[in-house]
Amino acid sequence: MRILFDINHPAHVHNLRHVIDACNGRGWVARVTARPKDVTERLLMHYRIPYSVLTPIGRGRLGALRELVVREARFVRLARSFRPRVIVGTTVHAGRAGLLAGARSVVLNEDNVRAVPLFARLAYPLATAVVTPDCLAHERHGAHHLTYPSYQELLYLHPNRFAPDASVLGEIGVSPGGYAVVRLSALDAHHDVGVRGMTIELVRRVADRVRGQLRLLVTSERPLAPELEPFRLSIPPERMHDALAFAAFFLGDSQTMTAEAALLGTPAFRLNDFVGRLSYLEQLESYGLAFGFKPGEEARLLDTLDSLLREPAREPVFADRRQSVLREKSDPLPWLLDTIEQVAG
């Protein structure tokens, strides 16, 4: 069976790399297209996944629109040539390309439609299957909406596949729990228009709060203020999950990294306008693994952070909370592989 995977974001490399490996292990023929955003290509090369880039990144609204149109035309052409049985990915192209190339399609997503309305309008209607965590079952996208009791991040962070490598601590020069990771996202995706996130001033205030207790390590898609450059975390992107696993806490405006930290048992603080709009992160907040704050609630965030740092038993408490998630949520990989096979028919 031939399967075409479409990867549009670095997080999708992690989401799909074990799926791709498992498909190859079953004797299926997998092909991958990738949008060259951020470190996507570096991750694909690190995991030795052959891929094709169809278009460069479009800049600005007109550039993004042109990229979308050109990329879809080339994606359809590739699909007709490759003749996949199924097209898989968090991609707006899968449904239409499948229709035009005689393939079925599986669209993966974890975000509520109200947070990514354009993606849902473009990707969902023609997809053979729309696959989401069951925390989005209430959206009811019809008979083709399939849900699973887990999270996308457990496709790669489930203990069946991931164990943090403590050698990262020596690479960074820190001890377990002796540092915190801060993430500043670019917030330049189509669904991020008008969205507010972390500010440099908040990072400064956090640095002041933890001075003498923890080392602050900052990873940023934006330029850093000169005084924050010494805090920059410089490790290969494939090592980030190891660094998150041993951190005292995570703070950022990245949805994915918030979920990753939480599912690794690291207290995860998030500040942006998406707080209260994403069911999977609200569910992780209900487990006590993540904490969401909107812009304007910085003082409350800092108070919560102070309380956490004063708690001497926080490590076993958060380890127990993580175990609660792992007991109640399944390993999504076997389910997804079976679903792809069923959709293929």
C-alpha positions as CSV (number, residue, x, y, z in Angstrom):
1,M,0.0,0.0,0.0
2,R,1.2,3.5,-0.9
3,I,0.8,6.3,1.7
4,L,1.6,10.0,1.1
5,F,2.4,12.0,4.2
6,D,2.2,15.8,4.2
7,I,4.2,17.7,6.9
8,N,3.7,21.4,7.4
9,H,5.3,22.2,10.8
10,P,8.1,20.9,12.9
11,A,5.6,19.4,15.4
12,H,4.2,17.3,12.6
13,V,7.6,15.6,12.1
14,H,7.3,14.3,15.6
15,N,3.6,13.5,15.2
16,L,4.2,11.4,12.1
17,R,7.8,10.0,12.3
18,H,6.8,6.9,14.3
19,V,3.7,6.4,12.0
20,I,6.0,6.6,9.0
21,D,8.4,4.1,10.5
22,A,5.6,1.7,11.4
23,C,4.1,2.0,7.9
24,N,7.5,1.1,6.4
25,G,7.7,-1.8,8.9
26,R,4.4,-3.1,7.6
27,G,5.8,-3.2,4.1
28,W,3.8,-0.2,3.0
29,V,5.5,2.4,0.7
30,A,5.6,5.9,2.3
31,R,6.4,9.2,0.6
32,V,6.7,12.5,2.5
33,T,6.2,16.1,1.4
34,A,7.3,18.9,3.7
35,R,6.8,22.6,4.1
36,P,10.2,24.1,5.0
37,K,9.1,25.9,8.1
38,D,11.6,26.6,10.9
39,V,13.5,23.3,11.8
40,T,11.2,20.9,9.8
41,E,13.9,19.9,7.3
42,R,16.5,19.5,10.0
43,L,14.3,17.2,12.0
44,L,13.4,15.1,8.9
45,M,17.1,14.8,8.0
46,H,18.0,13.9,11.6
47,Y,15.3,11.1,11.6
48,R,16.5,10.0,8.1
49,I,13.1,10.5,6.5
50,P,13.4,11.3,2.8
51,Y,11.1,14.1,1.8
52,S,10.2,16.6,-1.0
53,V,9.8,20.3,-0.7
54,L,7.1,21.6,-3.1
55,T,7.4,25.4,-2.6
56,P,9.3,27.9,-0.5
57,I,7.5,29.6,2.4
58,G,5.3,32.5,1.3
59,R,5.8,35.8,3.1
60,G,2.9,38.1,3.9
61,R,-0.8,37.4,3.1
62,L,-0.4,37.5,-0.7
63,G,2.8,35.3,-0.5
64,A,1.0,32.8,1.8
65,L,-2.0,32.7,-0.6
66,R,0.3,32.1,-3.6
67,E,2.2,29.4,-1.7
68,L,-1.1,27.7,-0.8
69,V,-2.3,27.6,-4.4
70,V,1.0,26.6,-6.0
71,R,1.7,24.0,-3.3
72,E,-1.7,22.4,-3.8
73,A,-1.3,22.2,-7.6
74,R,2.1,20.5,-7.1
75,F,0.8,18.3,-4.4
76,V,-2.0,17.0,-6.6
77,R,0.5,16.4,-9.5
78,L,2.7,14.4,-7.1
79,A,-0.3,12.4,-5.8
80,R,-1.4,11.5,-9.3
81,S,2.1,10.4,-10.1
82,F,2.7,8.5,-6.8
83,R,-0.8,7.0,-6.7
84,P,-1.2,6.7,-2.9
85,R,-4.0,4.7,-1.4
86,V,-4.2,7.2,1.5
87,I,-2.9,10.7,2.1
88,V,-2.2,11.5,5.8
89,G,-1.3,14.7,7.6
90,T,-2.4,17.9,9.3
91,T,-2.8,19.4,5.9
92,V,-5.4,21.4,4.0
93,H,-4.5,19.6,0.7
94,A,-5.3,16.0,1.6
95,G,-9.0,16.0,0.9
96,R,-9.0,17.8,-2.4
97,A,-5.8,16.0,-3.6
98,G,-7.3,12.7,-2.6
99,L,-10.5,13.5,-4.6
100,L,-8.5,14.5,-7.7
101,A,-5.9,11.7,-7.4
102,G,-8.3,8.8,-6.5
103,A,-6.9,8.5,-3.0
104,R,-8.5,8.5,0.5
105,S,-7.4,11.0,3.1
106,V,-6.9,11.2,6.9
107,V,-6.6,14.7,8.3
108,L,-5.2,15.0,11.8
109,N,-5.9,17.9,14.1
110,E,-5.9,18.7,17.8
111,D,-7.1,22.3,17.8
112,N,-10.7,23.4,18.2
113,V,-12.3,24.7,15.0
114,R,-12.9,28.1,16.6
115,A,-9.1,28.5,17.0
116,V,-8.3,27.4,13.4
117,P,-11.5,28.1,11.4
118,L,-9.7,28.5,8.0
119,F,-7.9,25.2,8.4
120,A,-11.1,23.4,9.2
121,R,-13.0,25.0,6.3
122,L,-10.3,24.0,3.8
123,A,-9.3,20.6,5.2
124,Y,-12.4,18.9,6.7
125,P,-15.2,18.8,4.1
126,L,-13.5,16.5,1.6
127,A,-11.5,14.4,4.0
128,T,-12.3,10.7,4.2
129,A,-11.6,10.9,7.9
130,V,-11.0,13.8,10.3
131,V,-9.0,12.4,13.3
132,T,-8.9,14.3,16.6
133,P,-8.5,13.6,20.3
134,D,-11.7,12.7,22.0
135,C,-11.7,16.0,23.9
136,L,-13.0,17.4,20.5
137,A,-15.8,14.8,20.2
138,H,-18.3,17.6,21.0
139,E,-17.5,19.3,17.7
140,R,-19.3,16.5,15.8
141,H,-18.0,16.9,12.3
142,G,-20.1,14.0,11.0
143,A,-19.7,10.3,10.4
144,H,-16.1,10.9,9.1
145,H,-15.0,12.4,12.5
146,L,-13.0,9.8,14.3
147,T,-11.7,10.4,17.9
148,Y,-9.2,8.6,20.1
149,P,-8.7,8.9,23.9
150,S,-5.3,10.5,24.0
151,Y,-3.2,13.4,22.7
152,Q,-1.2,13.9,19.5
153,E,1.9,14.5,21.5
154,L,1.7,11.0,22.9
155,L,2.4,9.7,19.4
156,Y,6.0,10.4,20.2
157,L,6.2,11.1,24.0
158,H,4.4,8.0,25.2
159,P,6.7,5.9,27.4
160,N,6.5,3.1,24.8
161,R,8.6,5.3,22.6
162,F,10.3,8.0,24.6
163,A,12.6,8.0,27.6
164,P,14.4,11.3,28.3
165,D,18.2,11.2,27.8
166,A,19.9,12.7,30.8
167,S,23.1,13.4,28.8
168,V,21.4,16.6,27.6
169,L,22.1,18.0,31.1
170,G,25.8,17.8,30.6
171,E,25.5,19.4,27.2
172,I,23.7,22.3,28.7
173,G,25.7,22.4,31.9
174,V,22.8,22.1,34.3
175,S,21.5,19.7,37.0
176,P,18.0,18.1,37.0
177,G,15.5,20.6,38.1
178,G,18.1,23.3,38.2
179,Y,16.8,25.2,35.3
180,A,13.6,26.3,33.5
181,V,12.8,26.5,29.8
182,V,11.2,29.6,28.2
183,R,9.8,29.5,24.7
184,L,8.9,32.6,22.6
185,S,7.0,31.7,19.5
186,A,6.9,33.8,16.3
187,L,3.1,33.7,16.3
188,D,3.2,34.2,12.5
189,A,0.9,31.4,11.3
190,H,-2.4,32.3,9.6
191,H,-4.4,31.5,12.8
192,D,-2.1,33.6,14.9
193,V,-3.1,36.9,13.3
194,G,-3.8,39.4,16.1
195,V,-2.8,36.9,18.8
196,R,-0.8,38.2,21.7
197,G,1.7,36.1,23.5
198,M,4.7,36.4,25.8
199,T,6.6,39.7,26.1
200,I,10.3,40.3,26.7
201,E,9.3,42.2,29.9
202,L,7.6,39.1,31.3
203,V,10.8,37.1,30.6
204,R,12.8,39.7,32.5
205,R,10.4,39.5,35.5
206,V,10.6,35.7,35.6
207,A,14.4,35.9,35.3
208,D,14.4,38.2,38.4
209,R,12.1,35.8,40.3
210,V,14.3,32.8,39.8
211,R,17.7,34.4,40.0
212,G,19.7,32.5,42.6
213,Q,17.4,29.5,42.4
214,L,17.3,28.3,38.8
215,R,19.0,29.0,35.5
216,L,16.7,30.4,32.9
217,L,17.1,29.0,29.3
218,V,15.3,30.7,26.5
219,T,14.5,29.3,23.1
220,S,13.0,31.9,20.8
221,E,11.7,32.4,17.2
222,R,12.0,36.1,17.7
223,P,15.0,38.4,18.3
224,L,16.0,38.6,21.9
225,A,16.8,41.7,23.9
226,P,20.6,42.0,24.3
227,E,20.4,41.4,28.0
228,L,18.6,38.1,27.4
229,E,21.0,36.7,24.9
230,P,23.1,35.0,27.6
231,F,20.0,32.9,28.5
232,R,19.6,31.5,24.9
233,L,19.3,27.7,24.8
234,S,21.4,26.4,22.0
235,I,20.8,22.6,21.5
236,P,19.8,20.6,18.5
237,P,16.0,20.7,18.1
238,E,15.7,16.9,18.4
239,R,17.1,17.3,22.0
240,M,14.4,19.7,23.2
241,H,12.1,17.0,24.7
242,D,15.1,15.7,26.7
243,A,15.6,19.3,28.0
244,L,11.9,19.8,28.8
245,A,11.7,16.5,30.8
246,F,14.3,17.6,33.4
247,A,13.3,21.2,33.7
248,A,11.8,22.7,36.9
249,F,9.1,24.3,34.8
250,F,8.3,25.5,31.3
251,L,6.9,28.9,30.3
252,G,5.9,30.0,26.9
253,D,3.3,30.9,24.3
254,S,3.7,27.7,22.2
255,Q,0.7,25.4,22.4
256,T,2.6,22.3,21.4
257,M,5.5,22.8,23.8
258,T,3.1,23.5,26.6
259,A,1.5,20.1,26.0
260,E,4.8,18.4,25.6
261,A,6.1,19.7,28.9
262,A,2.9,18.8,30.7
263,L,2.9,15.3,29.3
264,L,6.5,14.9,30.4
265,G,5.5,15.8,34.0
266,T,7.1,19.3,33.9
267,P,4.9,22.1,35.2
268,A,3.8,24.0,32.0
269,F,2.9,27.7,32.1
270,R,1.4,29.3,29.0
271,L,0.4,32.9,28.3
272,N,-1.4,33.9,25.1
273,D,-4.8,34.7,23.6
274,F,-5.5,31.0,22.9
275,V,-6.0,30.3,26.6
276,G,-9.5,29.0,27.1
277,R,-10.0,28.2,23.4
278,L,-8.2,24.8,23.1
279,S,-9.8,21.8,24.7
280,Y,-6.7,19.5,24.8
281,L,-4.8,22.1,26.8
282,E,-7.8,22.8,29.1
283,Q,-7.9,19.1,29.8
284,L,-4.2,19.1,30.7
285,E,-4.9,22.0,33.0
286,S,-7.6,20.0,34.7
287,Y,-5.0,17.4,35.5
288,G,-2.9,20.1,37.2
289,L,-0.1,19.7,34.7
290,A,-0.5,23.0,32.8
291,F,-1.5,26.5,33.7
292,G,-3.0,28.9,31.2
293,F,-3.0,32.7,31.5
294,K,-4.2,35.4,29.1
295,P,-2.3,38.6,28.4
296,G,-3.0,41.0,31.3
297,E,-2.8,38.1,33.8
298,E,1.0,38.3,34.2
299,A,0.8,39.1,37.9
300,R,-1.4,36.0,38.6
301,L,1.0,33.9,36.5
302,L,4.0,35.1,38.6
303,D,2.1,34.4,41.9
304,T,1.3,30.9,40.7
305,L,4.9,30.3,39.7
306,D,6.1,31.6,43.1
307,S,3.7,29.1,44.9
308,L,5.0,26.3,42.7
309,L,8.6,27.0,43.4
310,R,7.9,27.1,47.2
311,E,6.4,23.6,47.1
312,P,9.1,21.1,48.2
313,A,7.2,18.1,47.0
314,R,6.4,19.4,43.5
315,E,8.5,16.7,41.6
316,P,6.6,13.6,43.0
317,V,3.3,15.5,42.8
318,F,3.7,16.2,39.1
319,A,5.0,12.7,38.4
320,D,1.8,11.4,39.9
321,R,-0.3,13.7,37.8
322,R,1.5,12.6,34.7
323,Q,0.9,8.9,35.6
324,S,-2.8,9.7,36.0
325,V,-2.8,10.9,32.4
326,L,-1.0,7.9,31.2
327,R,-3.4,5.6,33.0
328,E,-6.5,7.3,31.6
329,K,-5.2,7.9,28.0
330,S,-4.2,5.3,25.5
331,D,-1.1,5.0,23.3
332,P,-2.5,6.5,20.1
333,L,0.0,5.0,17.7
334,P,-1.6,1.5,17.3
335,W,-5.1,3.1,16.9
336,L,-3.9,5.5,14.3
337,L,-2.2,2.8,12.2
338,D,-5.3,0.6,12.4
339,T,-7.4,3.6,11.4
340,I,-5.2,4.4,8.3
341,E,-5.5,0.7,7.3
342,Q,-9.3,0.8,7.7
343,V,-9.6,4.0,5.7
344,A,-7.5,2.5,3.0
345,G,-10.1,-0.3,2.7
